[in-house]
Amino acid sequence: MKRTMGLKPAGELKRAGVLFALAALAFSPAPLRAELKPVEVKPIALPSGSSVTFHDVIWGEPGPEGLTVRFRFLDPDLPARVNEDGVIDALDDAQFLCEEFALERIASTGPQPNQVIVSISDRPVEFGIPDPEATQIFEAFSFDGDTCSWDMF
């Protein structure tokens, strides 16, 4: 096969593209997210009687305590849980989500988080972008590999 001007045959280009893609994956931050166990998207019943669905997990954004993993959940009825003082008491629900959902999905190998943050929102919210229309709660927990201990913000 005749090569001109440094061009490679299509087969060599395809192999080079696959090798480039594999190299890009090897050096990207994506493996940090891949260390989390798969998550099923189905309603999760909470101690309060409410239910949430898993939205996403954010791994790799540092928190105030160092390496932090954030488990985010959705509850469209969250605004209805506001009491007469304008507060949503969801600590028991967040503790439940940390211990019964998050802990079993954090891989036991690799860097371990110092903190787990559980958030519940009434709608999907882009991480780090304020959304004044959204109702959200956040609870932080120290993580020792086996338990979630509440950290008051």
N, CA, C and O of each residue as an XYZ file, in Angstrom:
612
protein
N       0.850     -1.170      0.000
C       0.000      0.000      0.000
C       0.897      1.234      0.000
O       1.852      1.317      0.772
N       0.594      2.160     -0.842
C       1.373      3.372     -0.984
C       0.888      4.411      0.019
O      -0.311      4.674      0.121
N       1.842      5.012      0.773
C       1.498      6.070      1.722
C       2.060      7.370      1.189
O       3.190      7.426      0.704
N       1.268      8.396      1.286
C       1.743      9.692      0.838
C       1.503     10.732      1.916
O       0.525     10.642      2.658
N       2.359     11.692      2.008
C       2.257     12.842      2.901
C       1.955     12.450      4.345
O       1.237     13.170      5.038
N       2.493     11.314      4.812
C       2.352     10.926      6.205
C       0.973     10.415      6.579
O       0.704     10.222      7.765
N       0.090     10.190      5.620
C      -1.239      9.683      5.950
C      -1.169      8.193      6.208
O      -0.401      7.478      5.564
N      -1.979      7.719      7.161
C      -1.998      6.300      7.506
C      -3.251      5.658      6.937
O      -4.266      6.327      6.745
N      -3.179      4.356      6.668
C      -4.382      3.644      6.215
C      -5.462      3.707      7.297
O      -5.158      3.905      8.474
N      -6.726      3.539      6.892
C      -7.861      3.665      7.812
C      -7.735      2.725      9.006
O      -8.078      3.122     10.119
N      -7.258      1.499      8.819
C      -7.109      0.545      9.922
C      -6.153      1.052     10.986
O      -6.414      0.910     12.181
N      -5.046      1.642     10.555
C      -4.083      2.186     11.518
C      -4.665      3.382     12.245
O      -4.427      3.550     13.441
N      -5.430      4.225     11.543
C      -6.066      5.367     12.192
C      -7.065      4.902     13.248
O      -7.143      5.482     14.331
N      -7.830      3.855     12.935
C      -8.812      3.340     13.892
C      -8.101      2.826     15.141
O      -8.533      3.119     16.256
N      -7.008      2.057     14.975
C      -6.248      1.548     16.120
C      -5.675      2.702     16.926
O      -5.707      2.672     18.156
N      -5.156      3.709     16.256
C      -4.601      4.871     16.957
C      -5.688      5.594     17.735
O      -5.449      6.055     18.852
N      -6.885      5.698     17.154
C      -7.998      6.346     17.851
C      -8.417      5.582     19.087
O      -8.714      6.187     20.117
N      -8.447      4.249     19.002
C      -8.799      3.425     20.167
C      -7.746      3.588     21.249
O      -8.081      3.744     22.424
N      -6.480      3.555     20.865
C      -5.410      3.730     21.860
C      -5.479      5.108     22.507
O      -5.277      5.235     23.715
N      -5.761      6.131     21.721
C      -5.905      7.481     22.279
C      -7.061      7.533     23.266
O      -6.934      8.115     24.343
N      -8.194      6.924     22.901
C      -9.376      6.922     23.783
C      -9.069      6.191     25.081
O      -9.450      6.661     26.153
N      -8.384      5.047     25.007
C      -8.019      4.319     26.218
C      -7.074      5.130     27.091
O      -7.215      5.150     28.314
N      -6.114      5.798     26.468
C      -5.189      6.640     27.230
C      -5.925      7.799     27.889
O      -5.640      8.143     29.035
N      -6.863      8.398     27.179
C      -7.636      9.511     27.747
C      -8.441      9.033     28.947
O      -8.524      9.737     29.953
N      -9.033      7.850     28.857
C      -9.792      7.310     29.990
C      -8.878      7.024     31.177
O      -9.249      7.262     32.327
N      -7.699      6.520     30.897
C      -6.777      6.172     31.974
C      -6.336      7.389     32.768
O      -6.067      7.277     33.964
N      -6.256      8.546     32.131
C      -5.760      9.732     32.806
C      -6.856     10.743     33.141
O      -6.552     11.852     33.579
N      -8.114     10.381     32.945
C      -9.210     11.298     33.253
C      -9.681     11.077     34.688
O      -9.413     10.022     35.264
N     -10.388     12.062     35.283
C     -10.904     11.883     36.633
C     -12.102     10.938     36.706
O     -12.568     10.637     37.804
N     -12.610     10.465     35.577
C     -13.785      9.602     35.565
C     -13.638      8.349     36.427
O     -14.632      7.927     37.018
N     -12.448      7.720     36.538
C     -12.380      6.528     37.374
C     -12.804      6.758     38.814
O     -13.239      5.814     39.473
N     -12.693      7.974     39.325
C     -13.165      8.238     40.679
C     -14.658      7.979     40.784
O     -15.125      7.439     41.787
N     -15.401      8.355     39.772
C     -16.831      8.090     39.779
C     -17.096      6.601     39.551
O     -18.073      6.060     40.068
N     -16.243      5.947     38.790
C     -16.443      4.535     38.487
C     -16.234      3.658     39.714
O     -16.656      2.501     39.703
N     -15.601      4.161     40.770
C     -15.390      3.378     41.971
C     -16.674      3.187     42.759
O     -16.710      2.357     43.668
N     -17.718      3.919     42.447
C     -18.976      3.785     43.149
C     -19.747      2.616     42.566
O     -19.723      2.381     41.357
N     -20.425      1.891     43.428
C     -21.213      0.756     42.986
C     -22.450      1.254     42.240
O     -22.915      2.361     42.508
N     -22.996      0.461     41.308
C     -24.166      0.881     40.525
C     -25.356      1.210     41.426
O     -25.513      0.650     42.511
N     -26.179      2.127     40.949
C     -27.333      2.590     41.702
C     -28.594      2.342     40.884
O     -28.648      2.676     39.700
N     -29.604      1.755     41.517
C     -30.891      1.591     40.866
C     -31.717      2.851     41.096
O     -31.667      3.444     42.174
N     -32.467      3.253     40.093
C     -33.312      4.431     40.226
C     -34.735      3.948     40.507
O     -35.488      3.609     39.594
N     -35.077      3.928     41.785
C     -36.427      3.589     42.205
C     -36.694      4.355     43.494
O     -35.749      4.749     44.179
N     -37.954      4.573     43.837
C     -38.251      5.336     45.055
C     -37.663      4.660     46.297
O     -37.662      3.436     46.428
N     -37.169      5.498     47.191
C     -36.600      5.032     48.451
C     -37.504      5.572     49.560
O     -37.641      6.785     49.721
N     -38.113      4.673     50.316
C     -38.980      5.078     51.430
C     -38.115      5.560     52.591
O     -37.128      4.922     52.954
N     -38.503      6.696     53.164
C     -37.751      7.311     54.251
C     -38.471      7.127     55.588
O     -39.678      6.882     55.613
N     -37.736      7.242     56.700
C     -38.360      7.116     58.026
C     -39.511      8.100     58.254
O     -40.438      7.799     59.006
N     -39.461      9.259     57.618
C     -40.504     10.280     57.796
C     -41.816      9.921     57.107
O     -42.842     10.554     57.353
N     -41.782      8.906     56.244
C     -42.951      8.565     55.450
C     -42.867      9.118     54.038
O     -43.627      8.698     53.166
N     -41.962     10.048     53.800
C     -41.728     10.573     52.455
C     -40.900      9.567     51.662
O     -40.444      8.561     52.205
N     -40.713      9.841     50.394
C     -39.821      9.022     49.580
C     -39.019      9.928     48.657
O     -39.445     11.033     48.321
N     -37.863      9.446     48.259
C     -36.980     10.171     47.352
C     -36.538      9.221     46.253
O     -36.693      8.005     46.361
N     -35.989      9.796     45.195
C     -35.300      9.005     44.183
C     -33.865      9.506     44.115
O     -33.591     10.688     44.325
N     -32.965      8.593     43.820
C     -31.564      8.953     43.663
C     -31.421      9.810     42.421
O     -31.963      9.481     41.366
N     -30.684     10.921     42.546
C     -30.446     11.806     41.398
C     -29.047     11.589     40.840
O     -28.895     11.213     39.678
N     -28.023     11.823     41.659
C     -26.657     11.595     41.203
C     -25.705     11.604     42.391
O     -26.103     11.849     43.530
N     -24.453     11.335     42.099
C     -23.406     11.393     43.107
C     -22.268     12.233     42.541
O     -21.925     12.128     41.364
N     -21.697     13.059     43.391
C     -20.580     13.902     42.975
C     -19.391     13.512     43.821
O     -19.411     13.620     45.047
N     -18.359     13.059     43.144
C     -17.149     12.565     43.783
C     -15.991     13.332     43.159
O     -15.852     13.345     41.936
N     -15.189     13.946     43.946
C     -14.027     14.637     43.391
C     -14.071     16.137     43.586
O     -13.091     16.814     43.278
N     -15.160     16.680     44.081
C     -15.216     18.099     44.434
C     -14.873     18.191     45.911
O     -15.598     17.636     46.736
N     -13.787     18.875     46.275
C     -13.397     18.914     47.684
C     -14.453     19.592     48.545
O     -15.176     20.478     48.089
N     -14.525     19.165     49.779
C     -15.429     19.759     50.750
C     -14.631     20.358     51.894
O     -13.400     20.346     51.862
N     -15.308     20.879     52.897
C     -14.611     21.521     54.009
C     -13.751     20.546     54.813
O     -12.822     20.974     55.498
N     -14.038     19.259     54.744
C     -13.286     18.259     55.500
C     -12.342     17.448     54.609
O     -11.860     16.395     55.025
N     -12.074     17.920     53.404
C     -11.205     17.174     52.488
C     -12.032     16.418     51.473
O     -13.041     16.926     50.983
N     -11.601     15.184     51.150
C     -12.293     14.381     50.139
C     -13.734     14.140     50.577
O     -13.984     13.596     51.653
N     -14.664     14.545     49.744
C     -16.093     14.510     50.061
C     -16.840     13.847     48.915
O     -16.535     14.073     47.744
N     -17.818     13.030     49.264
C     -18.705     12.455     48.260
C     -20.115     12.944     48.589
O     -20.554     12.907     49.739
N     -20.802     13.399     47.559
C     -22.134     13.978     47.732
C     -23.163     13.097     47.028
O     -23.080     12.863     45.822
N     -24.131     12.615     47.804
C     -25.236     11.849     47.257
C     -26.440     12.778     47.195
O     -26.862     13.336     48.208
N     -26.992     12.938     45.982
C     -28.089     13.887     45.791
C     -29.360     13.125     45.426
O     -29.348     12.215     44.597
N     -30.457     13.525     46.071
C     -31.746     12.869     45.913
C     -32.805     13.895     45.547
O     -32.641     15.091     45.786
N     -33.897     13.407     44.961
C     -35.009     14.269     44.565
C     -36.284     13.877     45.300
O     -36.604     12.697     45.442
N     -37.000     14.890     45.761
C     -38.313     14.734     46.374
C     -39.157     15.923     45.936
O     -39.065     16.990     46.543
N     -39.981     15.770     44.891
C     -40.785     16.894     44.405
C     -41.716     17.477     45.470
O     -42.143     18.626     45.356
N     -42.034     16.691     46.505
C     -42.923     17.150     47.574
C     -42.170     17.794     48.736
O     -42.777     18.089     49.766
N     -40.879     18.016     48.596
C     -40.080     18.583     49.684
C     -40.624     19.907     50.215
O     -40.620     20.092     51.432
N     -41.092     20.836     49.384
C     -41.611     22.102     49.923
C     -42.787     21.914     50.894
O     -42.990     22.739     51.785
N     -43.551     20.847     50.727
C     -44.690     20.597     51.616
C     -44.239     20.177     53.014
O     -45.048     20.154     53.942
N     -42.969     19.849     53.171
C     -42.444     19.421     54.468
C     -41.975     20.597     55.329
O     -41.519     20.392     56.454
N     -42.082     21.806     54.820
C     -41.678     22.985     55.592
C     -42.660     23.167     56.749
O     -43.871     23.216     56.532
N     -42.139     23.270     57.991
C     -43.030     23.449     59.139
C     -43.374     24.922     59.331
O     -42.967     25.769     58.536
N     -44.130     25.223     60.395
C     -44.593     26.598     60.634
C     -43.448     27.566     60.888
O     -43.624     28.777     60.749
N     -42.269     27.051     61.262
C     -41.100     27.902     61.472
C     -40.275     28.079     60.189
O     -39.239     28.743     60.202
N     -40.737     27.485     59.090
C     -40.019     27.594     57.827
C     -38.850     26.629     57.720
O     -37.935     26.843     56.924
N     -38.875     25.559     58.523
C     -37.771     24.603     58.578
C     -38.248     23.243     58.092
O     -39.398     22.862     58.311
N     -37.356     22.517     57.432
C     -37.623     21.125     57.054
C     -36.756     20.257     57.951
O     -35.529     20.281     57.850
N     -37.391     19.491     58.826
C     -36.643     18.585     59.696
C     -36.484     17.263     58.966
O     -37.398     16.439     58.949
N     -35.325     17.067     58.367
C     -35.082     15.863     57.578
C     -33.801     15.160     58.007
O     -33.249     14.365     57.246
N     -33.316     15.446     59.229
C     -32.069     14.834     59.684
C     -32.184     13.313     59.733
O     -31.269     12.615     59.296
N     -33.293     12.788     60.256
C     -33.449     11.329     60.313
C     -33.449     10.720     58.917
O     -32.881      9.649     58.705
N     -34.083     11.396     57.969
C     -34.097     10.900     56.589
C     -32.695     10.929     55.981
O     -32.288      9.979     55.313
N     -31.956     12.017     56.211
C     -30.597     12.128     55.669
C     -29.683     11.077     56.302
O     -28.867     10.471     55.608
N     -29.811     10.858     57.604
C     -29.019      9.832     58.295
C     -29.314      8.457     57.693
O     -28.402      7.672     57.436
N     -30.593      8.181     57.476
C     -31.012      6.925     56.866
C     -30.383      6.769     55.478
O     -29.842      5.709     55.162
N     -30.450      7.811     54.652
C     -29.882      7.744     53.301
C     -28.371      7.537     53.337
O     -27.823      6.812     52.507
N     -27.704      8.166     54.287
C     -26.260      7.989     54.404
C     -25.924      6.545     54.773
O     -25.081      5.913     54.135
N     -26.592      6.029     55.810
C     -26.255      4.695     56.311
C     -26.782      3.563     55.440
O     -26.097      2.556     55.260
N     -27.982      3.712     54.898
C     -28.612      2.609     54.171
C     -28.433      2.674     52.654
O     -28.678      1.689     51.958
N     -28.011      3.821     52.144
C     -27.850      3.965     50.695
C     -26.396      4.274     50.344
O     -25.774      3.542     49.573
N     -25.858      5.345     50.901
C     -24.534      5.816     50.500
C     -23.417      4.854     50.907
O     -22.556      4.531     50.088
N     -23.420      4.394     52.153
C     -22.297      3.579     52.634
C     -22.062      2.339     51.793
O     -20.915      1.983     51.523
N     -23.129      1.680     51.377
C     -22.942      0.455     50.605
C     -22.527      0.723     49.163
O     -22.200     -0.213     48.432
N     -22.535      1.966     48.751
C     -22.168      2.300     47.377
C     -20.798      2.950     47.265
O     -20.345      3.255     46.162
N     -20.144      3.162     48.380
C     -18.791      3.701     48.358
C     -17.842      2.515     48.330
O     -17.890      1.652     49.206
N     -16.982      2.474     47.324
C     -16.048      1.358     47.180
C     -15.130      1.291     48.390
O     -14.813      2.310     49.004
N     -14.712      0.084     48.723
C     -13.835     -0.093     49.886
C     -12.361      0.039     49.520
O     -11.500     -0.033     50.397
N     -12.063      0.227     48.257
C     -10.679      0.407     47.833
C     -10.488      1.814     47.296
O     -11.452      2.476     46.912
N      -9.269      2.259     47.270
C      -8.965      3.588     46.763
C      -9.150      4.642     47.835
O      -9.394      4.317     48.997
N      -9.036      5.902     47.450
C      -9.174      6.979     48.424
C     -10.563      6.975     49.044
O     -11.567      6.868     48.340
N     -10.614      7.090     50.340
C     -11.884      7.098     51.057
C     -12.258      8.526     51.422
O     -11.391      9.321     51.788
N     -13.543      8.860     51.327
C     -13.959     10.222     51.677
C     -13.859     10.447     53.182
O     -14.004      9.517     53.976
N     -13.609     11.691     53.556
C     -13.651     12.094     54.953
C     -15.067     12.476     55.342
O     -15.433     12.443     56.517
N     -15.859     12.836     54.343
C     -17.194     13.334     54.613
C     -18.162     12.877     53.515
O     -17.803     12.784     52.341
N     -19.400     12.596     53.939
C     -20.486     12.280     53.018
C     -21.532     13.370     53.206
O     -21.960     13.638     54.329
N     -21.938     13.989     52.122
C     -23.004     14.988     52.183
C     -24.221     14.413     51.465
O     -24.135     13.945     50.330
N     -25.348     14.461     52.157
C     -26.615     14.014     51.599
C     -27.453     15.257     51.352
O     -27.644     16.074     52.252
N     -27.947     15.396     50.142
C     -28.846     16.522     49.847
C     -30.125     15.993     49.226
O     -30.133     15.001     48.498
N     -31.199     16.689     49.539
C     -32.512     16.392     48.949
C     -33.025     17.699     48.364
O     -32.998     18.740     49.020
N     -33.488     17.634     47.137
C     -33.984     18.818     46.433
C     -35.326     18.485     45.791
O     -35.613     17.329     45.483
N     -36.135     19.508     45.597
C     -37.424     19.265     44.953
C     -37.316     19.190     43.434
O     -38.287     18.851     42.757
N     -36.148     19.502     42.901
C     -35.934     19.472     41.448
C     -34.437     19.291     41.187
O     -33.626     19.586     42.065
N     -34.058     18.817     40.014
C     -32.636     18.735     39.697
C     -32.007     20.131     39.689
O     -32.551     21.071     39.110
N     -30.868     20.238     40.334
C     -30.141     21.506     40.423
C     -28.700     21.239     40.001
O     -28.080     20.277     40.454
N     -28.181     22.085     39.143
C     -26.791     21.937     38.717
C     -25.878     22.198     39.903
O     -26.041     23.194     40.609
N     -24.922     21.312     40.125
C     -24.028     21.420     41.271
C     -23.261     22.741     41.235
O     -22.665     23.103     40.220
N     -23.290     23.446     42.351
C     -22.528     24.681     42.497
C     -23.195     25.918     41.921
O     -22.646     27.014     42.027
N     -24.369     25.768     41.311
C     -25.081     26.898     40.712
C     -26.317     27.197     41.559
O     -27.186     26.335     41.691
N     -26.416     28.394     42.133
C     -27.592     28.719     42.950
C     -28.884     28.651     42.135
O     -28.932     29.064     40.977
N     -29.925     28.120     42.771
C     -31.254     28.078     42.156
C     -32.249     28.521     43.219
O     -32.725     27.693     43.996
N     -32.576     29.821     43.270
C     -33.455     30.332     44.319
C     -34.857     29.726     44.303
O     -35.573     29.800     45.301
N     -35.249     29.135     43.193
C     -36.578     28.523     43.101
C     -36.617     27.128     43.716
O     -37.695     26.608     44.003
N     -35.459     26.522     43.919
C     -35.397     25.152     44.427
C     -35.471     25.141     45.951
O     -34.944     26.027     46.623
N     -36.133     24.121     46.476
C     -36.112     23.838     47.906
C     -35.116     22.706     48.100
O     -35.222     21.664     47.453
N     -34.137     22.909     49.000
C     -33.085     21.924     49.199
C     -32.724     21.807     50.674
O     -32.834     22.771     51.432
N     -32.293     20.619     51.067
C     -31.686     20.440     52.381
C     -30.341     19.750     52.178
O     -30.155     18.994     51.224
N     -29.413     20.019     53.083
C     -28.074     19.422     53.040
C     -27.715     18.969     54.443
O     -27.913     19.710     55.406
N     -27.196     17.776     54.565
C     -26.669     17.296     55.843
C     -25.317     16.665     55.575
O     -25.138     15.943     54.593
N     -24.364     16.943     56.460
C     -23.003     16.412     56.326
C     -22.749     15.366     57.404
O     -23.210     15.492     58.538
N     -22.007     14.332     57.022
C     -21.703     13.237     57.930
C     -20.220     12.895     57.843
O     -19.651     12.822     56.754
N     -19.604     12.688     59.003
C     -18.252     12.133     59.026
C     -18.372     10.676     58.593
O     -19.372     10.010     58.860
N     -17.347     10.208     57.931
C     -17.370      8.860     57.368
C     -16.149      8.124     57.867
O     -15.021      8.575     57.666
N     -16.366      6.978     58.526
C     -15.227      6.191     58.993
C     -15.176      4.822     58.333
O     -14.430      3.950     58.777
N     -15.948      4.626     57.296
C     -15.961      3.359     56.583
C     -17.138      2.476     56.960
O     -17.573      1.647     56.160
N     -17.662      2.645     58.184
C     -18.762      1.802     58.646
C     -20.001      2.576     59.072
O     -21.111      2.044     59.020
N     -19.829      3.807     59.487
C     -20.970      4.568     60.006
C     -20.945      6.002     59.488
O     -19.924      6.509     59.022
N     -22.095      6.621     59.587
C     -22.245      8.033     59.274
C     -22.532      8.761     60.588
O     -23.508      8.452     61.272
N     -21.688      9.718     60.936
C     -21.893     10.510     62.147
C     -22.186     11.934     61.711
O     -21.398     12.546     60.989
N     -23.328     12.460     62.155
C     -23.783     13.771     61.736
C     -22.794     14.852     62.129
O     -22.321     14.888     63.265
N     -22.482     15.737     61.184
C     -21.641     16.909     61.403
C     -22.527     18.135     61.244
O     -23.050     18.387     60.159
N     -22.700     18.898     62.319
C     -23.493     20.107     62.190
C     -22.695     21.101     61.347
O     -21.519     21.344     61.618
N     -23.336     21.676     60.322
C     -22.649     22.664     59.465
C     -22.223     23.853     60.294
O     -21.631     24.793     59.765
